[in-house]
């Protein structure tokens, strides 16, 4: 089954971190015992006291609950984990896979085997070699570890052969998405020696990324130093990182003003205040998209007319106007406009039409007030209130139910009606499969899938990324997926970051924070 797309945590009173499905993890409730992590870094002392050094002071609303990348897996936390862990590939400004630990790769003629050639001489921060054996161990651990959040993303991979610096990946099907898939989100590679004890790795991360953790207070703070052995260390100009779990959202901007932080992810509601405070607001492209999840295996959504009535009752622009402060956009699909997988042919499907919605309900045998639904979500969320109000206008009564253990029934497909939102995947095919596939974690109606989707997504995997037909084939798969009656997409919003002017511009890599070439100078 496709990998779980971990919901991100709430970050302002009624808003669940731009995504209703992001679970609030009780990280701050864990023991605040400081964990000292041994490193091979030649630098000593605390990052905050290193005289004259360039220090990034990041207030994060997504402070990692887990530092084992197999467990953390997805959601927004991969951005923080990428400080420590590198991957075979990474994503450029166009959303394409480019070399990272692997300097190059090629497929066999059939397309069911891909060989990644790793850079020579690389080491993890514990001194272990970065080689094909480490790649093999990372893939197998992601597939087999009991608490892995990634096993479903790797179903195309049968086996991995380790030949020195060449990792030969044998596939169960032709799949040209693998270089796109095995980037920061899905396969951040840990030292195999450290990963023999996943619980220890979770508290003492060991990777081959641009920084090394020297101090970790679970759920609260991590102090990192530049990794001199990182393959691209010459282009990393930050010496130290202080990663802190963000306090109440209302205090983040003032913390940036006073220099407590110089970098923070913010909600759209904070953007104007940040600008007025003289801070830079960086609008980072992303794959964020919210949806209303329906279970067509349960009444009343086993009636197609009821499903379509909900579709036509939704005014997407209201979500944008009330929740994104001008930064978001209405959407009926899981990709932003302009992205290669976005299907223009589908953008006007099921436009807001409350009169048509009422007619469909009547045809389904429901009078105004007859249909009563429970909308189950993990925390208070204004999106739920908008859905409640919009459906009330067509005669559907919605009661909002809060279930802090929402994830269990959601992923077990036991709920009838809920909300979700994700950060997507670098592989568009994997994003589509997660939403629309018969075993997709975001498909509340599993094993249902829309007619024609299986063949359409298979054709995507069989099409090389550089094929002139790739965009057309991919959009056709999006179009097939959007026939699903299990999801009603509402709006999308970019990631917003406020930073002091002491930090230079960041590369606009979709959904990723890339520190290559970024500088930090004196002052705020």
C-alpha positions in Angstrom: 0.0 0.0 0.0 1.3 3.5 -0.7 3.1 5.3 2.1 1.4 7.3 4.7 1.4 11.0 4.2 1.8 12.2 7.8 -0.5 15.0 8.8 1.2 18.1 10.1 0.6 19.6 13.6 -1.8 22.4 14.4 -0.2 25.8 14.8 -2.9 28.4 15.6 -6.0 28.3 17.7 -8.6 27.0 15.3 -6.4 26.2 12.4 -4.6 22.9 12.1 -1.4 24.2 10.5 -3.0 24.8 7.2 -4.1 21.2 7.1 -6.9 19.7 9.1 -5.3 16.3 9.0 -2.1 17.2 10.7 -2.1 15.6 14.0 -0.8 17.5 17.0 1.9 15.3 18.5 2.6 15.6 22.1 6.3 16.2 21.6 6.5 18.8 24.3 5.1 16.2 26.7 8.1 14.0 26.3 10.9 14.1 28.8 13.0 17.3 28.4 16.2 15.4 29.1 19.0 16.8 27.0 20.5 14.2 24.8 24.2 14.8 23.9 24.9 13.3 20.5 28.5 12.3 19.8 29.8 13.7 16.5 32.9 13.8 14.5 32.7 17.5 14.0 36.0 19.3 14.8 34.0 22.3 16.0 33.3 22.6 19.8 31.1 24.6 22.0 27.4 25.5 21.8 26.2 26.9 18.5 24.9 30.1 20.1 28.2 30.9 21.6 30.4 30.3 18.6 32.0 33.7 18.1 31.7 35.2 14.6 30.0 32.1 13.2 27.0 32.2 10.9 24.1 30.8 12.9 20.6 29.9 11.7 18.0 30.3 14.5 15.0 28.5 13.2 11.6 28.4 15.0 9.8 25.5 13.6 6.1 24.6 13.9 7.0 21.1 12.7 9.8 20.2 15.1 10.4 16.5 14.5 8.6 14.1 16.6 11.0 11.4 15.4 14.6 11.8 14.1 14.6 8.3 12.5 13.7 9.2 8.9 12.0 5.9 8.3 9.5 6.6 11.1 9.1 10.4 10.5 8.8 9.6 6.8 6.7 12.4 5.4 4.6 15.4 6.3 6.6 18.6 6.8 9.2 17.2 9.1 11.4 16.0 6.3 12.6 19.6 5.9 14.1 19.6 9.4 15.5 16.1 9.0 17.2 17.1 5.7 19.5 19.2 7.9 21.0 15.9 9.0 20.2 13.4 6.3 21.0 13.4 2.6 19.3 11.3 0.0 20.1 9.7 -3.4 18.5 12.6 -5.2 17.0 16.0 -4.4 14.6 18.4 -6.1 15.6 21.5 -8.1 13.5 24.6 -8.7 11.6 22.9 -11.5 10.6 20.0 -9.2 13.0 17.6 -11.1 15.3 15.0 -9.5 19.0 16.1 -9.5 22.0 14.4 -8.0 22.6 14.4 -4.2 24.5 11.4 -2.7 24.2 9.7 -6.1 26.1 11.6 -8.8 24.2 9.9 -11.6 21.9 7.0 -12.5 20.6 5.1 -15.5 17.9 2.6 -16.3 18.3 -0.7 -18.2 16.6 -0.9 -21.6 13.4 -2.5 -20.2 12.9 0.1 -17.5 12.7 -2.3 -14.6 16.1 -1.7 -13.2 17.9 1.5 -12.2 21.5 1.8 -11.1 22.5 4.8 -8.8 26.2 5.7 -8.8 27.2 7.2 -5.5 29.9 9.8 -5.0 33.2 8.4 -3.8 34.8 9.0 -0.4 31.6 10.1 1.5 31.1 9.2 5.1 28.2 9.4 7.6 28.9 11.5 10.7 29.8 8.4 12.6 32.6 7.6 10.1 30.8 4.8 8.3 31.1 4.8 4.5 28.2 6.1 2.3 28.1 3.3 -0.2 25.7 1.0 -2.0 25.4 -1.2 1.1 24.1 1.8 3.0 21.5 2.4 0.3 20.4 -1.3 0.3 20.1 -1.2 4.1 18.0 2.0 4.0 15.6 0.6 1.4 15.2 -2.7 3.2 14.7 -1.0 6.6 12.1 1.4 5.1 10.3 -1.7 3.6 10.5 -3.9 6.7 10.8 -1.9 9.9 7.5 -2.4 11.8 6.9 1.3 12.4 8.0 2.4 8.9 6.0 5.3 7.4 7.6 4.6 4.0 7.0 1.0 3.1 4.0 1.8 0.9 6.1 4.2 -1.2 8.6 1.5 -2.1 6.3 -1.2 -3.5 7.9 -1.0 -6.9 11.3 -2.1 -5.5 11.9 -5.9 -5.3 15.6 -6.0 -4.3 18.7 -3.9 -4.1 22.2 -5.2 -5.1 25.1 -3.4 -3.5 28.2 -3.3 -5.7 30.7 -0.9 -4.1 29.4 2.5 -5.0 26.7 1.2 -7.4 23.3 0.5 -5.9 21.3 -1.6 -8.4 17.6 -1.4 -7.8 15.5 -4.2 -9.3 11.8 -3.2 -9.8 8.7 -5.3 -9.8 7.4 -3.2 -12.7 8.6 -0.6 -15.2 8.8 2.5 -13.1 10.6 5.6 -14.3 9.5 7.5 -11.2 12.2 6.1 -8.9 14.7 8.9 -9.2 11.9 11.4 -8.5 10.6 9.3 -5.6 13.8 8.6 -3.7 14.6 12.1 -2.6 14.3 13.9 0.7 10.7 12.9 1.4 11.0 9.1 0.9 14.5 7.9 1.4 16.7 10.1 3.7 19.6 7.7 4.3 20.9 7.0 7.9 24.1 5.3 8.8 23.4 1.5 8.7 25.5 1.1 11.9 23.4 3.6 13.8 20.2 2.3 12.3 20.7 -1.2 13.8 19.1 0.4 16.9 16.2 2.5 15.5 15.2 3.7 18.9 18.8 5.0 19.5 18.8 6.6 16.0 15.5 8.3 16.8 17.2 10.2 19.7 20.7 10.5 18.1 20.4 11.0 14.3 23.4 10.0 12.2 23.3 11.0 8.5 25.5 12.3 5.7 23.7 15.7 5.3 25.0 19.2 5.6 24.8 19.4 9.4 25.5 17.1 12.5 23.3 17.1 15.6 25.4 17.9 18.7 22.7 18.4 21.2 19.0 17.3 21.2 16.3 18.2 23.7 13.4 15.9 22.5 10.5 17.9 21.2 12.0 21.2 22.1 15.4 22.0 20.6 18.3 20.7 18.5 21.7 22.2 18.1 23.6 21.4 14.9 27.0 22.1 13.4 28.2 22.2 9.8 29.3 18.8 8.6 32.8 19.2 7.1 32.4 15.9 5.3 29.2 16.7 3.5 29.7 16.3 -0.3 28.8 19.9 -1.0 30.2 21.5 2.1 31.9 24.2 0.1 28.4 25.6 -0.8 27.1 25.4 2.8 27.9 28.8 4.4 26.0 28.3 7.7 28.2 27.2 10.6 25.5 26.4 13.2 21.8 25.8 13.4 19.6 26.2 16.5 16.3 24.5 15.7 13.6 25.3 18.2 10.0 24.1 18.5 8.0 27.3 17.9 6.0 28.7 20.8 2.5 30.1 20.3 2.2 31.4 16.8 1.4 34.9 18.1 4.9 35.2 19.6 6.9 34.1 16.6 7.0 37.5 14.8 8.1 39.3 17.9 10.8 36.6 18.4 12.1 37.3 14.9 12.0 41.1 15.6 14.1 40.8 18.7 16.6 38.3 17.2 15.6 35.3 19.3 15.0 33.7 15.9 16.1 34.7 12.4 14.0 32.1 10.5 10.5 30.7 11.0 7.6 29.1 9.2 4.5 31.1 9.6 0.8 30.9 9.0 -0.8 33.2 6.4 -2.4 35.2 9.2 1.0 36.3 10.4 2.4 37.3 7.0 1.3 40.9 7.1 2.6 41.5 10.6 5.9 40.0 9.6 6.1 42.4 6.6 5.3 45.4 8.8 8.0 44.3 11.2 10.5 44.7 8.3 11.0 40.9 7.9 11.3 39.1 4.6 8.4 36.8 3.8 9.4 34.0 1.5 6.6 32.4 -0.4 7.8 28.8 -1.0 6.0 26.8 -3.8 4.5 23.6 -2.5 2.2 20.7 -3.2 -0.2 21.5 -0.3 -3.8 20.7 -1.0 -6.8 20.3 1.3 -9.7 18.0 0.7 -13.0 16.7 2.0 -12.8 12.9 2.4 -15.8 10.8 1.7 -16.3 7.0 2.2 -18.3 5.7 -0.6 -18.6 2.3 1.1 -20.8 3.8 3.7 -24.2 5.5 3.6 -25.1 8.1 2.4 -22.1 8.4 0.2 -22.8 5.0 -1.4 -25.3 7.0 -3.4 -23.6 8.9 -6.3 -26.2 11.6 -6.2 -25.3 12.5 -2.6 -21.6 12.6 -3.5 -22.3 14.9 -6.4 -24.5 17.1 -4.2 -21.6 17.6 -1.8 -19.3 18.4 -4.7 -21.6 21.1 -6.1 -22.3 22.5 -2.6 -18.7 23.5 -2.0 -17.6 27.1 -2.6 -13.8 26.7 -2.8 -13.2 30.5 -3.0 -14.6 30.9 0.5 -11.8 28.7 1.9 -9.3 30.9 0.2 -10.8 34.1 1.3 -11.2 33.2 4.9 -8.1 31.0 5.5 -5.2 32.1 3.3 -5.1 35.9 3.5 -4.6 36.1 -0.2 -1.8 33.5 -0.4 -3.8 30.5 -1.4 -5.9 29.5 -4.4 -9.0 27.4 -5.0 -8.3 24.0 -6.5 -10.1 20.8 -7.3 -7.0 18.7 -7.6 -3.9 17.9 -5.5 -1.4 20.0 -7.6 -0.9 23.7 -8.0 -1.6 25.4 -11.3 1.5 25.4 -13.6 2.8 22.1 -12.2 3.4 19.4 -14.7 0.7 17.1 -13.2 -2.0 19.8 -13.0 -4.8 19.1 -15.5 -6.3 22.2 -17.0 -9.1 20.2 -18.6 -10.4 19.4 -15.1 -10.2 22.7 -13.4 -13.8 23.7 -13.9 -15.4 20.3 -13.0 -18.0 20.5 -10.3 -18.1 24.3 -10.0 -20.1 25.8 -7.1 -23.8 25.3 -7.9 -26.0 25.0 -4.7 -29.2 24.8 -6.8 -27.9 21.8 -8.6 -26.8 20.3 -5.2 -30.3 20.7 -3.8 -31.8 19.1 -6.9 -29.5 16.1 -6.6 -30.4 15.6 -3.0 -34.0 15.6 -3.8 -33.5 13.0 -6.6 -31.6 10.9 -4.0 -34.8 11.0 -1.8 -33.6 13.6 0.8 -35.6 16.7 1.8 -33.9 19.6 3.5 -32.9 18.6 7.0 -33.2 14.9 6.3 -29.5 14.2 5.9 -27.4 14.4 9.0 -23.7 13.8 8.9 -20.9 13.7 11.5 -17.7 15.3 10.3 -14.8 13.7 12.3 -11.6 15.7 12.6 -8.6 15.6 15.0 -8.8 19.1 16.3 -10.8 22.3 16.0 -10.5 23.7 12.5 -12.2 26.5 10.7 -12.3 24.5 7.5 -14.8 22.2 9.2 -16.9 25.2 10.1 -16.9 26.4 6.5 -17.9 22.9 5.3 -20.7 22.8 7.9 -22.0 26.2 6.8 -21.9 25.5 3.1 -23.6 22.1 3.4 -26.3 23.7 5.7 -27.2 26.0 2.8 -28.2 23.0 0.7 -30.1 21.3 3.5 -27.4 18.9 4.9 -26.9 19.1 8.7 -23.3 18.6 9.8 -22.1 18.0 13.3 -18.4 18.4 13.9 -16.9 15.7 16.1 -13.4 16.0 17.5 -11.4 12.8 17.9 -7.8 13.2 19.1 -7.2 9.6 18.0 -8.6 10.4 14.5 -5.7 8.9 12.7 -6.5 5.3 13.7 -10.1 5.2 12.2 -9.0 7.4 9.3 -6.2 5.1 8.1 -8.3 2.1 8.9 -11.0 3.5 6.6 -13.6 3.4 9.3 -14.7 7.0 9.1 -17.5 8.2 6.8 -16.8 11.9 6.5 -13.6 13.8 7.3 -11.0 16.4 6.2 -7.4 15.9 5.1 -4.5 17.8 3.6 -1.0 16.8 2.6 2.3 18.1 1.4 2.3 15.7 -1.5 5.2 13.8 -3.0 8.1 14.7 -5.3 6.8 11.9 -7.5 3.5 13.0 -9.0 2.6 9.4 -9.6 3.0 8.6 -6.0 0.8 11.6 -5.0 -1.9 10.4 -7.3 -1.7 6.8 -6.1 -1.8 7.9 -2.4 -5.1 9.8 -3.1 -6.8 7.6 -5.7 -5.3 4.2 -5.6 -7.2 1.2 -4.2 -4.8 1.0 -1.2 -4.0 4.7 -1.1 -3.6 6.0 2.5 -5.6 9.1 1.6 -8.4 7.2 -0.1 -10.9 6.9 2.7 -13.0 4.7 0.3 -10.4 1.9 -0.1 -10.4 -0.5 -2.0 -12.5 1.7 -4.3 -10.7 3.5 -7.2 -12.1 5.4 -10.2 -12.5 3.5 -13.4 -9.4 3.8 -15.7 -7.1 5.1 -13.0 -5.0 1.9 -12.7 -4.2 1.8 -16.4 -3.5 5.6 -16.5 -1.1 5.5 -13.6 0.7 2.4 -15.0 1.2 4.3 -18.2 2.8 7.2 -16.2 5.3 4.8 -14.6 6.1 3.3 -18.0 6.9 6.8 -19.4 10.4 8.2 -19.0 10.5 11.6 -17.3 12.2 13.1 -20.3 9.7 11.7 -22.8 7.9 14.4 -24.9 4.7 12.6 -24.0 5.3 12.6 -20.2 3.2 15.7 -19.4 0.3 14.5 -21.5 0.3 11.1 -19.9 0.7 12.4 -16.4 -2.2 14.9 -16.8 -4.4 12.1 -18.2 -3.7 10.1 -15.0 -4.7 13.2 -12.9 -7.9 13.5 -14.9 -8.7 9.8 -14.3 -8.0 10.2 -10.6 -10.2 13.2 -10.3 -13.2 11.0 -11.3 -12.9 9.6 -7.8 -16.0 10.1 -5.6 -13.9 9.8 -2.5 -12.3 13.3 -2.4 -13.5 16.8 -2.9 -10.5 19.2 -3.1 -11.0 22.7 -1.7 -7.9 24.9 -1.7 -4.2 25.0 -1.7 -1.7 27.4 0.0 2.1 27.8 -0.3 4.5 27.5 2.6 5.3 30.8 4.1 8.6 31.6 5.8 9.5 34.8 7.7 13.2 35.6 8.0 15.4 38.4 9.0 17.2 40.3 6.3 20.5 38.8 7.6 19.6 35.6 5.8 20.0 35.6 2.0 17.4 34.5 -0.5 16.5 30.8 -0.5 16.3 28.6 -3.6 12.6 28.2 -4.7 12.6 24.5 -4.7 9.0 23.2 -4.4 8.2 22.2 -0.8 11.9 21.8 0.0 14.2 24.1 2.0 17.7 24.0 0.3 20.5 25.6 2.2 22.9 25.5 -0.7 24.5 29.0 -1.1 22.4 30.6 1.7 24.4 33.0 3.9 23.7 34.5 7.3 25.3 37.8 8.1 25.5 39.9 11.3 22.4 41.6 12.7 18.7 40.9 12.3 
